[in-house]
Amino acid sequence: MTMQIYALNPARIDKYKGRILAHAIPQEVLGRAGRQEKMPKNSSKTYVARRWVPYGATTSNPNQFFQNGTGDRSTALVQGHETSEGVTRAPESIVPMDITVVMRQYSCLYGLTDQMADLYEDDAPSAQKEQIGERITLVNEQIVYGELKASTNQFYGGTGTSRATVNGPITLNMIRKIVRSMAANHGSTVTSLLKASANYSTDPVGAGYFVYGHTDLAAEIRDLPNFTPIEKYASGTPVPNEIGKCEEFRFVLSPDLPSIQDAGAAIATWTGTGSASSTTGTSMDVYQFIVLAKDAFSQISIRGKESVDITFLPPSQKDKSDPLGQRGYAGAIWYKAALLENASWCAVGNVGVKTL
């Protein structure tokens, strides 16, 4: 029998990496949505998404097949395709639309001493493993959240017309208005999401438009007419963090999608029930929720052991910089990018919440 000798404990690093990913991925919300892309190694840090502009649409309105105009636009479209006998129509060109994003590198690092490893009554390495996993998820969620919040498709609660004038809660009519805009722009319901696991495979889900927001929105969402909590679903399996549905809208909430504090209108102008929530008691906190149609955005996913470079150097490892083996490190470094490819299929609702 041959004994395998590990010079730098690679098996332990492998185990460390797997546990970090296993701890991080189940906490994802937005990280499981959108189209997932693998970025092969040594293939540039620039990711380019290409789509073809449909007939009748433009690069500025890539989903609006019927541009604004007078008269019967449906009949005009048909008449524009009538063909005369023996006459070949002039050839047209299809128009590509490229959207580019540059991947960025992110990292976190914890230190560990020999005394922590030898004398602490708590398991510091295990705690660091969980902290690293949580930080990877938190950073990645904010990357995706930031990209989606930048959508130009913005809606405002109450009588608001901007973030600074938001003075109302989320309402069913507001969500219907958002989805009407998406459907008119050929936005499809979502039918699959990335699995809560370390691979790239997906799970089928019941068709619907997914609404992502902070957990503080739960009270108003549960008060929506005809809201159905997950425990009363007649069929289908809820996704992680889903609290229920209303009509074709499915609500997924996370504490990692924070509000913008004191960014709304004065609390005295609140149009909802009760009183508005405010950090300082002057202006309303504004909560931004995301409504997504299918393939609204893409992202470079953190999946598989090759996607994150994990460092675990135990204090017992001695070298010229640490000849007595007094210091150790645990950390991770990774790449991430998110790209909003179709602003018409992503909408941002800006609302307040009531105090409880």
ABEGO torsion letter per residue (X at the ends): XBBBBBAAGAAAAAAAAAAAAAAAAAABAAAABEBBBBBBBGAEABBBBBBBBBBGBBAABAABABBBEBEBAAAAAAAAABBBBGBBBBBBBBBBBBBBBBBBBBBBBBBBBAAAAAABABBAAAAAAAAAAAAAAAAAAAAAAAAAAABABBBBBEABABAAABABBBBAAAAAAAAAAAAAAGBBBBABBBBBBABABBBBBBBEBBBBBBAAAAAAAAABBGBBBAAABABEBBBBGBAEBBEABBBBBBAABBBBBGABBBAAABABBEBBBBAAGABBBBBBBBBBBBGABBBBBBBEAAABBBBBBBAABBBAABAAGABBBBBBBBBBBBBBABAAABBBBBBBBBBX
